[in-house]
Each structure stands twice: as structure tokens, then as C-alpha cells.
């Protein structure tokens, strides 16, 4: 990635869902090679913030901007998003799934798929239909598409759900490699993601008080 | 861009072939609907032949509606739609790709299967080419108009019935011109009537090719956010 002066900035961001203000006046800035960990109680808006960055939720007020990225592409088109759902079809095999998402998200599917499967320890399962995978294996397959397609911003909503210790270790390695390559990670989690020196943003402090 | 478009169509075709819930079921439903008509109307062969084009078109319409509701809903429920929205292809083209997939897995098999129920309704064999041509022109319109209803009801559980209610008014022009083209060819209407109907049917289909994806994408955007 050549965009070393990448910077994701939010200023005075607000989120309204169902008439209720989830958060407002939120500002942060993340630069290339840095990670932002969102913490906070349930319902404090961690997932909503990630969906706003991914362009999947309207921004009530404030701005969200990416400087130094590809000017031809929107913020959402430069971001990877892992939500609570894994976006997998039971009838497709592991490698077909990965090839499709890589093609869809703008990567070189055929070239990157083997390495992506390897990085998540899924190579032996490549030809198995997704319907036979365990919850943790499905999560790993969803994460493998991050590796298969280079996009500078990674948005991770509870990425460690259903993952075993070895897989969390693999995820940590993949995330560190992404940051070392000048990427940005914004993750919501209740667990330690194993990223040294990550900034932490605590949401919903006033709601919890 | 083109690669992503065809990748999505390819995925939908593959899923339809493996799960079997799409085209196969629609063809079977098509046959069943047409098969019960003689039972309800009685064995009057002349009457059956006269209503055959209309019945086949109504059956085609119903079979197309039957397969619409899961078009976006399946992707919405497993989170795929979020990622489809994050690709470099605009949602309009996502909708167009889904509609193309729907036509290839549902509309096209129905058109190909049409002669069999046609025979069951005592339709003249000489009318088959005209009927199939009209169906081939009209079936894409059914898919591309159908995605509007599918997009509007994407977040609603059991939204299939609502989608049918929303889409059916848009299907009326397709039905009118489709039946007119087939009947004109069958009953020897004055020269040019069959051609005119077919031309109008193609016009409806072409308009839906453009308007359907735009409307469906707007509906999806409203539902996603």
C-alpha cells in the first residue's frame, strides 16, 4: 500500500436510531498503521459507528472523511467490513466463496485465494461446502476475504466471536501485518485484540453512568 | 466492474443450481397451475384452446412472482447484501445482476417449458413459436419489474405476498401485450397486429430494464439504512 499518509477522521459525529440518539459529538482520528479499538457497554453504538464508516448507516450529523486514500473511490469502497453476520452461503464451497467476494470487492481472486485461506488455517477445507463448517471456521472464512482483497481500512465488529485461541492468534498476526503495511483498523470488541499501542475509544460513558 | 457483475450472476446461477429452490420449483408450479385449469373448466377442447395463451401468461406471471420474495431477502438475512453494497458496483447494477440471474434461472426455463402446458391446453402447435417469442420478450420484464417489489420488502419477513401485491400492477402491461401478441398469431388477426403487440411488449421490457434496477436500488438503500 502506497498511501502512507492515510487518515480517517470523524468530527462531531452523531448517530440516531429509531428516534433515539445513540451517540453524538464523537470525534477521533486514526492514521495509517494505527488501530482504534471501540469499547463500551451493549447498545453504546459500537456497531452503529462501524456501519456508518462502512456506508451502511446514515450519518445524522457531523462528518466522516478519509484523507490520502484513492480519490476515485468512496470511503466504503476502500473498507472491509465484518459484521455480526458472516455473509456466507451454505451451498458454496470455501474457495468459491472466497473467490466470489474477492472478485466482488475488487481483488485478484485466483492469485490471492490460496494465501488468504492459508493465513486463516482453512486451506485443508478449501473444497468443503460452507454449510459443513463450524461457527468458528465460518468466522475465519469471513476474515479470509480481508486478506484476499487489499483494502486499506478494516472494520471489525467483534471479530473474535466463536474463534479459538489459535485462530485469535492468527487473526492478530494478520491484523499486525495489515497495520505494518500502512492500513487502518477500527474494531469493536470486549476482548483484547492483541494489538500493542492501539488507541481506545470508549463509547456510551454517559449512558452507563 | 464487468467482472464483478458477472461474478454475481454466476454466483446466483450456481446457488440456484445447487439449492434447486428457484427455476425447478417455478417450472413445476407453472405446470401445476396449467394442469388444474382443464379440471376446473371442463374438457371443452375448443374453449381450452381459446383461453390457452391467456392461461399460459397468467401461469408465467404467477410462477415469476412465486420466486421473487427470496431474491434480495436471502442476501439480506446472511449479511451478503451489506457487502454487495460495499463493492465498487453501484446498487443499481447489483439489482440488474440479480434480475438477470432471476431471468436466467426462472424466466428462461419457464419459456422453454411452455410447449408442454401448451399441449395440455390444446394449443395449436403452429402457435408455439409466436407464443414463445412473446414470452421470451416479456419474461425479462417480469424479472426486472419484480426486483422493485423484492427490494421494497427485503426487510419484511414473509414479504412475498406484499411483494406480489406491489408488483402485480406493473405486470399488467406485460400481460396485455404478451397475450395480444400470442392471440394475434394464433387466431389470424389482421396483418401487423401481432407485430405491433410484440413491439410494444419489447418496449415495456426495455423500459423495465432501465427503470427496474433504479427503483429497486432506491428501495434497497431505504431498507439498508
Interface residues (C-beta under 8 A of the other chain):
Chain A: X54 X55 X56 X57 X58 X73 X76 X77 X79 X81 X83 X84 X85 X86 X87 X88 X89 X91 X92 X96 X100 X101 X103 X104 X105 X106
Chain B: X3 X4 X7 X8 X10 X11 X14 X15 X18 X19 X77 X78 X79 X80 X82 X83 X84 X85 X86 X87 X88 X89 X224 X225
